[in-house]
Amino acid sequence: MSYDLFLRSATSENSAAEFDRYFTRRPNFSMKNGQAWYQNEDTGVYFSFELAAAGDETPSWAQFNVNYARPRFFIFEALSQVQSFVSTFGLTVHDPQIDGMGDGRFDPDGFIRGWEAGNEAACLALAGSGHPRPLTMPAELLNAAWQWNLGRQELQARMGEAVFVPQIMFVPSPVRALSAVVWSDAIPVLLPTVDVVFLYRDAYAPRRFFRRKPDIAILKWDAVEPIVQGYPVEPGPPPYRRLEYLSPPTPIATLFGEAAASVPDGVVAVDSILESELVARIPKWTAAG
């Protein structure tokens, strides 16, 4: 199930070559057989544009497609890409979605409104067909993690190589999805407020038979926060601490050296998580929870 938007040109001059040139220059896009695939490795968001095929029932120059049953930030991240494409080529839209834009000019609010209505209808259909209740996270926390990941590379470029900016990942728990980051060997880091911190240890791994074997210690934020609370806090979202030093201070070195090793349960793909507020409106999923 997906949201499909048809993009129409007022001129016949737009060509496949122009389509290819446009998307080849844009970050996170790859071209294949007349399709432009967007994949952001930091945020986990993906969607596509493609040239319309000759003889399609709905006349258009190109089409935009993004899946349903996804977090809302999928459509937020897609918005700027669709706006840019429409503006560059002077396109109008045919939006067949219920509560969508209809025919005419592209409207950002209508774009989001149409996808959100279709997204909730798709979730109702999935629940009705017996699809298991997905992992959830409150919208505010899920959106904050997306914003962090969306700006991560820019923040890393500003910090340079001396300070690491981690990606926020997601891990399962019986109650909901949890946000998590990896912090390796006590290196200087911008540490966002998350549910769980994975301490990757190589130099700090416990010795076994006179040698160190890399491992991971998994700590809840409550166990990490007291150790880092003296470092400057930046507003985020989410809020984060600037841990900058030439060598790891004793409390941080002790945290890495003394934490018990753990085995992670695995990382959850962000496209399998939905906002708690949305799932609460799906009766069969609410009952299952």
C-alpha positions, 0 to 999 in steps of 0.5 A: 500500500502506497501513496501515489502522486502524479506529476504533470507538465504543461509542456511536452519539452520535458524529457527522460534525459532531464529527469535523469540529470536532475536526480543524478545531481541530488544527494541520496538518489540513485538511478535505475531504469527510469526510476530515481530511488531516494534512500537516506542511510542516516534516517532510514527514509526511502521513496521514489520518483519515476517516469510515467510509462506510455499508455498509463491510465493517468496521463503524467510526466512522472510519478512520486511514490512513498509507502504507507504504514510508515512514521510521519517523518517519511512524508516530512522528508519527502516534502522538500524533494517533491517541492523542489522537483515540482518547482524546477519543472513547473509541474502540476499534480493529480492527487487521487488520495482521499483528503488529498490535493486533487488536480492543480497546484502542489500544496504542501499542507494537502500533500501531508494531509493526503498521506496522513489520511491514507497512512491511517487507513492503511494501518486500519486495513493491516490491523483488520487483516491480522497484521501484528501490532508494530513496535511503537514510540511516542511521536515526539521522541520518534520525530526528535530522533529523525531530526537528529539523524537528518542533521547528523552529517552536517553536525559531524562536518562542523565538529570535524574528525575530533568528535564523533556524532553517532546515528540514533538507532532503534532497538526492541523492548516489550513496551516500545521501541527504544532509541540507542546510540553506539559510543566507542572506546570512550572517544569524544562524542556528541551524546544525544539523550536516548533510552540506551547507550551501547558502549563498544569496547576494544581498548576497554574490553576486559582481559581474557587469557592475557588479551582483550576481545572486543565486546559491547556493554548496554547501559540505560540512559539513567546509568550514563547520565550521572557520568556525563552530566557535567558536560555542556548541554545543547538543545537538540532535538534531542538535547545532547552533551558535548563530550570533548577532551584530549583523553578520557576522564577517569569517570568515563574510563571507569564506566567503560572498564567496569560495565558488564558485557551484554549481547544486543537483541538487534536493531529495528528498522525504522520503517517497522515503527509507528507513532504510539498515538497512531496505533492508539487509534487502531482498535485491533492493535490497541486491543493487542497491546 
